[in-house]
C-alpha cells in the first residue's frame, strides 16, 4: 500500500515519517487519485476535507469517515453518486478495540511517537475539570490527555 497524508499544517505533516508522500491540502497535485481515503479532520474542517476527498478519489472508491463533527456537514452527493463511492462511518470502539489499543500503547516505540502529538495533560478530579479540559482543548492544535484522578 502507498500511504499519502494530506493536511493543513506543515509541522503536523512532518510527523508522518511513515507516509510515502505528504501534501498540504492547498498544494495537491492535479493528477492525484486514490482508491481509499480516511477523513480524520472532524469539526469545522471536515466539510472541506470530505469534499476534497470526493474530488480526488477514483470511481468506486471507499471513504472512511472517522473525524467527528457536531454540526451538519454538506457534501457533494452528486459526485458521490456519479463515482459510485462508498462512505463508511466509524467513531465507536468496542472492548476488543480498547484491549488492543492498550496492548499497542504499551510498546515504548508507540509511546515515543504519541508524545509528539500530546501538547497538554489535564488532571481530572470532578465533572467541572472535564468541562474545563474540553474548553481548553478547543484551540489546542494537538491532543490533550485526560488523567483521571478519581
VMD Tcl script that draws the C-alpha trace (Angstrom):
set ca {
  {0.00 0.00 0.00}
  {1.09 3.54 -0.69}
  {0.20 5.99 2.09}
  {-0.42 9.64 1.24}
  {-1.24 12.10 4.02}
  {-2.94 15.42 3.29}
  {-3.20 18.14 5.92}
  {-3.26 21.83 6.66}
  {-0.26 22.13 8.94}
  {3.25 21.57 7.61}
  {4.63 20.84 11.08}
  {2.00 18.15 11.71}
  {2.62 16.66 8.27}
  {6.31 16.32 9.09}
  {5.37 13.87 11.88}
  {4.09 11.35 9.31}
  {7.52 9.87 8.65}
  {5.98 6.51 7.68}
  {4.00 8.04 4.79}
  {5.17 7.70 1.21}
  {4.06 11.27 0.44}
  {2.62 14.26 2.33}
  {0.88 17.30 0.88}
  {-0.67 20.48 2.16}
  {-4.35 20.50 1.21}
  {-3.76 23.66 -0.83}
  {-0.95 22.05 -2.84}
  {-2.31 18.72 -4.13}
  {-1.02 17.51 -7.50}
  {-3.78 17.69 -10.13}
  {-3.18 14.07 -11.14}
  {-3.51 12.74 -7.57}
  {-6.07 9.93 -7.38}
  {-6.63 7.42 -4.58}
  {-8.72 4.28 -4.10}
  {-9.31 4.54 -0.34}
  {-9.34 7.62 1.88}
  {-9.72 8.27 5.59}
  {-11.20 11.58 6.73}
  {-9.81 12.27 10.20}
  {-10.34 16.03 10.36}
  {-13.65 16.33 12.15}
  {-15.03 19.61 13.42}
  {-15.31 22.60 11.15}
  {-12.69 21.38 8.70}
  {-14.36 18.11 7.77}
  {-16.69 19.57 5.12}
  {-13.77 20.78 3.03}
  {-11.78 17.60 3.71}
  {-14.62 15.27 2.69}
  {-15.35 17.20 -0.48}
  {-11.65 17.29 -1.36}
  {-11.54 13.51 -0.93}
  {-14.63 13.12 -3.13}
  {-12.97 15.12 -5.88}
  {-9.69 13.17 -5.55}
  {-10.88 9.60 -5.13}
  {-11.23 7.23 -8.08}
  {-14.64 5.84 -9.14}
  {-15.93 3.07 -6.84}
  {-13.52 4.19 -4.09}
  {-14.23 3.96 -0.39}
  {-14.15 6.84 2.08}
  {-13.87 6.08 5.80}
  {-15.31 8.93 7.87}
  {-13.56 8.96 11.25}
  {-13.48 12.65 12.21}
  {-16.37 13.69 14.45}
  {-18.38 16.83 13.76}
  {-21.12 18.20 15.98}
  {-22.75 20.06 13.07}
  {-24.34 19.04 9.78}
  {-21.77 18.57 7.02}
  {-22.83 19.30 3.43}
  {-21.12 17.03 0.91}
  {-21.16 16.76 -2.87}
  {-23.71 13.93 -3.14}
  {-23.93 14.25 -6.94}
  {-20.23 13.40 -7.20}
  {-20.61 10.55 -4.66}
  {-23.37 9.04 -6.81}
  {-21.64 9.65 -10.16}
  {-18.46 7.96 -8.94}
  {-20.30 5.15 -7.14}
  {-18.43 5.84 -3.91}
  {-18.89 4.04 -0.62}
  {-18.89 6.13 2.56}
  {-18.37 4.28 5.83}
  {-18.58 5.93 9.23}
  {-16.83 4.68 12.32}
  {-16.30 6.54 15.58}
  {-17.10 3.92 18.19}
  {-14.95 1.18 19.60}
  {-15.76 -1.96 21.49}
  {-13.97 -3.69 24.32}
  {-11.68 -5.64 21.97}
  {-10.57 -2.40 20.32}
  {-9.63 -0.89 23.68}
  {-7.79 -4.03 24.77}
  {-5.79 -3.97 21.54}
  {-5.12 -0.22 21.96}
  {-3.74 -0.79 25.47}
  {-1.53 -3.56 24.11}
  {-0.21 -1.35 21.30}
  {0.26 1.67 23.59}
  {2.35 -0.40 25.98}
  {5.15 -0.51 23.39}
  {7.84 2.11 24.03}
  {8.18 2.90 20.31}
  {4.48 3.76 20.15}
  {4.70 5.83 23.35}
  {7.57 7.83 21.88}
  {5.51 8.57 18.72}
  {2.46 9.53 20.77}
  {4.48 12.05 22.78}
  {4.93 14.03 19.57}
  {1.21 14.82 19.34}
  {0.36 15.38 23.02}
  {0.54 19.03 23.96}
  {-1.15 19.02 27.34}
  {-2.19 16.72 30.17}
  {-5.14 17.71 32.34}
  {-5.83 16.18 35.77}
  {-9.49 15.28 36.22}
  {-10.89 15.23 39.76}
  {-14.54 16.15 39.09}
  {-17.04 16.99 36.32}
  {-16.04 20.67 36.21}
  {-12.45 19.57 35.44}
  {-13.75 17.65 32.43}
  {-15.61 20.72 31.16}
  {-12.53 22.91 31.67}
  {-10.30 20.40 29.86}
  {-12.60 20.23 26.83}
  {-12.85 24.02 26.77}
  {-9.05 24.35 26.86}
  {-8.73 21.72 24.14}
  {-10.85 23.62 21.59}
  {-7.94 25.73 20.36}
  {-5.26 23.12 21.01}
  {-3.58 22.06 17.75}
  {-2.53 18.68 19.14}
  {-4.02 16.20 21.59}
  {-4.99 16.59 25.23}
  {-4.68 13.67 27.62}
  {-7.20 13.49 30.46}
  {-5.56 11.96 33.53}
  {-8.28 10.58 35.78}
  {-7.61 11.29 39.47}
  {-10.89 9.99 40.93}
}
mol new
graphics top color blue
foreach p $ca { graphics top sphere $p radius 0.5 }
foreach p [lrange $ca 0 end-1] q [lrange $ca 1 end] { graphics top cylinder $p $q radius 0.2 }
display resetview
